[in-house]
Each structure stands twice: as C-alpha cells, then as structure tokens.
Amino acid sequence: MLKHIVMWRFKDGVNGKSRNEHAQWLKEHLEALVGVVPEIRSLEVGVNINLAEASYDAVLISEFDSFETMQRYQVHPAHLEVAAYCKEVSESRTAVDYEV
C-alpha cells in the first residue's frame, strides 16, 4: 500500500478568495473524487486551524494499492481539474509518497 501526502499553502485574494476559502474548496472537491476515481483506497483532507506563518493551509492524506495506481489517479480527468485549480491558487506545494 502507498500513502500519498500533499500540503498546500494558498495565495490570499486570488479569484477573490481567502487562503481558507481555497482550502475549503480543495477539501470539498478532493473528497468528491472518492467513488469517481476508482484507484483511491482512502482519502482525507484537513484544513489547517493554525494561522502561524510557517503553516500550510491544507493537507491531503490518501492511500492507494501501489505507486502505479496513484499514478493513474494523478492523470484521471476529475483529479486533473482539481490539480489545475490548485496550481492557479497555490503559493507552494509539498508532497511525500511512501509504502506501508
């Protein structure tokens, strides 16, 4: 099994939304992928409540059967729509993938 963890820091004011509004949008749209993208084994999105400058705004913790199934998820059209939004509104992104 593979864990895929991603964190984003969003730009404030892009498209008229705050960093928190971008994080809430991301949570809603990533969670909506469950049942749409068959490769997702589990998926959880957290919106940060710590407003410290070093904090990220949102985190994705997801599980896949393998690295290959995660790669299929990443190119699924529904995921690509969410990813395009994130690229537009994020200041930074970091990720870790590991086997469990």
Residue pairs with C-beta under 8 A, 6 or more apart in sequence:
1 41
1 63
1 64
1 65
1 66
1 99
1 100
2 63
2 64
2 65
2 66
2 67
2 69
2 70
2 97
2 98
2 99
2 100
3 61
3 62
3 63
3 96
3 97
3 98
3 99
3 100
4 60
4 61
4 62
4 63
4 64
4 70
4 95
4 96
4 97
5 59
5 60
5 61
5 62
5 95
5 96
5 97
6 59
6 60
6 93
6 94
6 95
7 56
7 58
7 59
7 60
7 93
7 94
7 95
8 22
8 23
8 26
8 56
8 57
8 58
8 59
8 86
8 90
8 92
8 93
9 19
9 55
9 56
9 57
9 90
9 91
9 92
9 93
10 19
10 22
10 23
10 57
10 58
10 89
10 90
10 91
11 19
11 22
11 89
11 90
11 91
12 18
12 19
14 22
14 88
14 89
15 88
15 89
17 25
17 89
19 57
20 47
20 57
22 57
22 58
22 89
22 90
23 47
23 48
23 57
23 58
24 47
25 85
26 45
26 58
26 82
26 85
26 86
27 45
27 46
27 47
27 58
29 81
29 82
29 85
30 43
30 45
30 60
30 82
31 43
31 45
33 40
33 43
33 76
33 78
33 79
33 82
34 40
34 43
36 76
36 78
37 73
37 76
37 78
37 79
39 64
39 65
39 69
39 70
39 72
39 73
39 76
40 62
40 63
40 64
40 73
41 62
41 63
41 64
41 65
41 69
42 62
42 63
43 60
43 61
43 62
43 63
44 60
44 61
44 62
45 58
45 59
45 60
45 61
46 58
46 59
46 61
47 57
47 58
48 55
48 56
48 57
48 58
48 59
56 92
56 94
62 70
62 73
63 100
64 70
64 73
67 97
67 99
70 97
73 79
74 83
86 93
